[in-house]
Amino acid sequence: KGIVMCTGDYHFSYARSVIDTLRNILNCTLPIEIFYIGDDDLSLENRHILSDFSNIFFTDISTFFDNNIVNLSGWAIKPFAILGSRFEEIILMDADVIFVRNPIELFDEPGYIRTGTLFYKDRTTEPNIYSLKWLKGWMNDPLPETEKLRFWNGETYHEMESGTVVIHKTKTILGLLNTCKLNEYNYRHHVVYKRVHGDKETFWMGFDMARQHY
């Protein structure tokens, strides 16, 4: 079990603050794996600063995947970081999230224990009919949980918030692989990100494609 965080120099100060809160206020001892894309993304100096905290690991994700194919940047890095992580049970955490309780408790949530996932809802916003039409054009046999979503029922454009995502990697590998596929460059740039806002909706969409309950 562990925490995965994706950050570069731009969000470094946020990441340092979050890790400081986890370690020194919430007494969270879960190991933390920091993902970045090459030395130009997260400098060696900033890695040294973060390494002063206990149980911190660093992974250059560009050494895991062929970036000529996936061309990782921005939001798209997140599902690939889960896939490439050294942990089996993962709390993916944005560098600017704020926890007020120890996040290790998330692993005890009944929904996570049942499905191997814990997804959070985003705020309700004005629905996008174009995006919904696109989704229903290819997702013609949705899972029961998908049929209950506000997005599916035309009630919102933003369904899921991916600032915190909890995944048991081995229990949900097919859904995770589909999520990664939706965030490959050609898919995200030419199709997916034109219909939804970044990586957020690709988690439940990918899981539905794999017939993986979430």
N, C-alpha and C positions, 0 to 999 in steps of 0.2 A: 504494500500500500504506500502511496505517496502523492505528492502534489506536483503538478506540471504547470509551469508558467512560461509563456513566450514573451520575450522582451528584447528590445534593442536599446541603444543609447538614448533614444528619444524618450522612452518611458522608464528609463533606469531609475530616476528618483522615486517614481511611484512604486516600482518593484521593491526597492530598498525599504520604503516605508511599510509596505504590506508585509514583507518578511520580518521586519523588526516587530511589528504588531503580533504576528503569529508566534514568534519565538519568545518575546519578552513581556507580552501582555496576556496573550491567550494560552501561553505555555504549550503550544502545539509542537510536538517533537517529530511529526511526520517528515521523512526526507523530502527535499524539494529539488526537482530537476528543472534547470533553466535551459530553455531552447532558444537558439538564435541562428541566424543565417550568415555565417562567415564572420571574419574579424572586422569587417566594415560595418557590421550590424551592431554587435556588442563588443566594445573594445576590451583589450586585455586588462587595462587599468580598472575598468568597471567590474570585470569579472573578479579581479583580486579583491575589490571592496566587498562584493557580495559573498565571497568565499570566507570572509571573517565570521559569518554566521555558521552555526553548526549544521552538519549533515546536508550540505549543498553540493549538487552535481551540475556539470555543464555539458550540454550536447549541441554540437554544430550540426543542425539538421541537414545541411547541404552535403554532409558525408554519408547520409542514409539513403537519399533518394536522388534519382537522376534529374537534376534541375533543368535539363534541356527539355524534359517532358512535363514535369509538374510545375516548374517555374514558380516556386513558392515565394509569396510575399504577403504582407498584411494579414488579414483575417484567415486566409487560406492555410496558414501554417498550423492552425490549432488542431484539426483532426489528425494531421500527419504527425504532430508531436505526441498525441495520444498513442498512435500506432507505433511510433518509434521509441516510446518511453521504456525504461528499464523496469517499470512497475506493472503489475498485473491489474491492480485496482487503483484507479486514478481519479483525483480531483483536479480537473482542468480549471485554472484560475487566472483570470485576466490580471494584469499588473496594476490595475487601478480599482480592484474590488475592495470592499471594506467588510470584514467579518467582526461580529461582536461576540461570537462564541467559537469555541474550538471546532474547526471544520471536520475533525475526525468523526464527529457525531453523524455526519452525512452518510457514512457507511452503514449506520444502524437504521436508516430510514426503511420502513416496510416496502415501499415501492422499489427501492434499490435492491433490497434483498430478493424480491420477487422477480424482477426483470433484468437486473444488472445495469440499470440506468437510472439516473435522476436528472430530469430536465426541468428547467424553470420557465414559467410563462413570462413573456414580455408584456409591456403595457398595450392596451387596446388603442388602435389608431384607425384612421379612415381606411376602409378596405380598398384594395386595388383589383378591380374586375379583370383587368388584363392579366395579372398574375394568377388569379384564380382560374381563369379560362385556360391558361397554359398548363397549370397543374392537372386539372381534370381532363385535359386532352390526352394525357398519357397515364395518369394514375386512375385506372378504371375499376379497380377492385381493392379499395383501401381497407386497412385494418380497422377494427371497431374503434380503437382509440383515435385514429385519424379522423374518422367520421364525426367525432365529438369536438374536434378542434374548431376554434373561432375562425381560423384562416379558411378551413375547408367549407365552413358554413357562411362565408362572405361577411364576417363580422369584424375582421381586422386585417391589416396588412402585416403586422408584426405578431407572430405567434410565440416564438421561443426567444429567450435571452441566453446567449452563450457565454456570458461573463463567468459563469460557474457551471460546469458540466461534470457529472460523476458517472464513470463508466467502468464496468468490470470487463476488461479487454477480451479475455478468453471466452467468456460467456456470450459476448455480443460481437464477435469478430466480423461476421458477415455484414451486419449493419454498419459497423465502423468502416469496413472496406468500401462500401457503397458511398458513405459520407465523404471519404477521401476522394473517390472518383469524381464526385460532383464538384470538388474543389481543385481538381487538376486545371491547368491553365486554359486549355481549349474549351472545356465544359463551362468553367466559371466565367471566362471572359466573353465567350460568344453566346452563351445560353443562360446559365443559372443566375449570375449576378445582374443580368438585365431584367430578371423577373422578381428576384427577392433581394433583400438588403444584406449582402455579405454572406457569411457562413451560417448564420443562425438557423435558418429553416432547413439547411441541408442535413442536419442531424436527424430530425424526425422523418424527413423525406427519404433519406438513405436507409433508415431502419425499416420504413414501410416497404421500400423496394425489395428488401431482403426478407420480407415477411417476418421480421424480428420485432417482437412486442417490446414496447418501451413505456 
